[in-house]
Structures are given as C-alpha cells and as structure tokens.
Amino acid sequence: MDSFDLNNEEARNALGSILFSGEEVFKTVGTLSGGEKGRLAFLKILLSGANFLVLDEPTNHMDIESSQIIERMLQDYPGTLLVVSHDRYFLDQIVDRIIALEDHRVTLYEGNYSYYYEKRQGKAVAARAILPSAETELSQNQINRIREKERQREQKRIQ
C-alpha cells in the first residue's frame, strides 16, 4: 500500500489476483515461500507501470500454480516483454515472436515456441494471426491475444 498509493480494498484485490487471501495478506515478506515471493515481485513490477520488461527465466524455482499465475499476469500485460526461458510451455503461452541466435545470425520467427520448433524441424506452419492463412493454425485465444496486443500498441503509438 505504501509503495503504490493503494487503499486497503485495492491492495487486497491486487494480492487476491496472485492468490493471497484472508490473513495471508498480512504476512511479512520474510515469511513468504519462494513462489509467493516471486508472485509478489511480479505484482510489484506490474503495478509499477513499466512498459518494457526484461525477464530472465521468470518461472525458475516456482511451483506450477505460481508459474500459471505469472503466465496469466504476463498474458494481460499491455507492454513489451523480452523473455529468456527454457520453459517451453511458458513460452508457448506468452510469446508471439521468437528471436533466435542461430549459426552466428539472428533469425526472427513470427509465432510462439511451437511455431519456432516446427519451423526448425522444417515443417510448414502458418505464421502469425495477421496472415489470413495463420488463423487456421493458431487457437482463437492466441489470435485474440495477438490482435489485442497489436491494438494496444497502435493506441500507444497514436498517444
């Protein structure tokens, strides 16, 4: 509440979004588990209003539940993410573009990790939702998320 000028209800709602409820909201940081500390750190970063995040292995040392919460938070994040991760499932859920360093070159793949993997395997897979043929290859949820992020970027550019 002190760091972000939140009232009691706003602070409890924010903490509730990362699965802190009841008396848990009164715990001191020193008593939190590693996963709880990670979730709290992400919440603080997102509340800071930053529009560009650089994340290095953000789900390391987190339990599955904490990782899923972080995924949901980042899926709704309106800014830009630069993520380094070995967690393939996490990357599939979060990213819509892969920049790969291959053979002393930088290669851009317009899609999630599965798209990148399939391209690397030499299979033909549709690109992003922007291309009409891609809509059949991506889930409707992925298409909607990509379109929403593009809409938000365009609004920021106009502002």
N, C-alpha and C positions, 0 to 999 in steps of 0.2 A: 504494500500500500504506500509505503514511503517513497519507493523508487519510481512509481508510475502514477502518482496522484490519483489513486483509485479509492472509491468509497468501499465500505465493507461488502456490500452486495456485489459490486463489480469484481472485487478481489476474489470472493468466494466463487463467482461464476467462472472466472479465469482458471482458478485452481480446480474447479469441478471439471473443466474441459480436459484436464490431464489426470483425471481420476483421483483427485484428493477430495474427500467428503467428510462431513461430520467434524469430529475432533481432530482429524488428520491435518486440517488447515492450520492448526495451531502448533504443529511440530516445529522444532527448531531445525535449521538446515543440517546441523551436525548429527542429528538422529536419523536422517533420511538414508535409505539404501542407495546404492549406486544408480539403479534405474530411476528412482524417484528424483535424485539429484539431477540426472540427465534430463528428465522431463521438465523439471523446474527451470533448468538452464535454457532449454529451448523456449519455454514460455516467456522468460525474461527477454530473450533475443527477439522474439516475435513482437512482444509488447513495446520494444524499443523503437519500432517504426523503421528499422533498417530496410532498404530496398534491394540490397545485394548481400547474399550470404555465401561464404566460402566454408564448406563443410568437409572435413577430413574424417572419414569413417564414422559418421554420426551415430550409427547403431551399434558400434562395438561395445561390448560389456553390458548390453541391455537385454532384458528378458523379452520374450516375444510380445507380450502385452505392451511394454514400453515402446518397442520398435513400431508397433502398429499405431500407437498414439502419435509418435513422431511422424510417421508416414501421413496420417490424416492431417496433421498440422501443416506439413510441407505441401501437401496437395492443394490446400486452400491458400497458401502463401502467394500474395499477389506480385512479389518481386522476383528477382532473378536469383537462381541458385547455381553455384559451381560446386559439384559434389564429387568427391573421390570415395569410392566404396568398392569392396569386394563382395558385398551382399547383393547378389543378382536379383533376388526377388524385390528388394528395396528399390533398386534402380529401375526395375520394370514399372513399379508403381509411381515413381517420382519424375523420372526424366522423360523428355520428349526430343532430346538431341544428345548424341554421344560424340565427343571429340577424342579420337584415338590416336596415340602416338605409335605409328607402325612403320617399320623399315626406314627410320630416320625421317619420316614425313608425318604431317598432321592430316588426318582424314576425318571429315565430318559426316556423320550418319544421322539423318533426319528421322528419328524414331527412338523407341525405348531400347532396353538392353536386348530383348528377344529379337528385335529387328536387326540390331547390330550383329548378334550372334548368327542369325540366319544369313545375313549378307556375307559374313566372314566364312560361312560354310558354302557359299556360292549358290544359295537358293534365291530365287526371285521372290521378293516380298514387296508389297506396296509401301510407298514412302509414308509421308505424313497425311493427316486428315485434310490438308489443304488441297491435295491432289484428289480428283474425283475417284480414281481407282483405289485409293488408300482406304476409303470409307468401308469397304467390304472386309479389309484385313484387320482393322482396329476395332476394339469394342466401342459401343456407343458412349460409355463412360469416358474412355480415353479421348474420343473425338470431342465430346462436350468440354472436357478439361482443357484441351489444346485450344479450342475456339475461345473459351472464356479467358484464358491467359493472353491470347492474342488481342482480344477486345480490350482487356485491361491495359496492355502495353500501348495500344493505339490511343486510349484515353489519356494515359500519362504523357505520351508524346504530344498530343494536342494541347494539354495543360502547359 
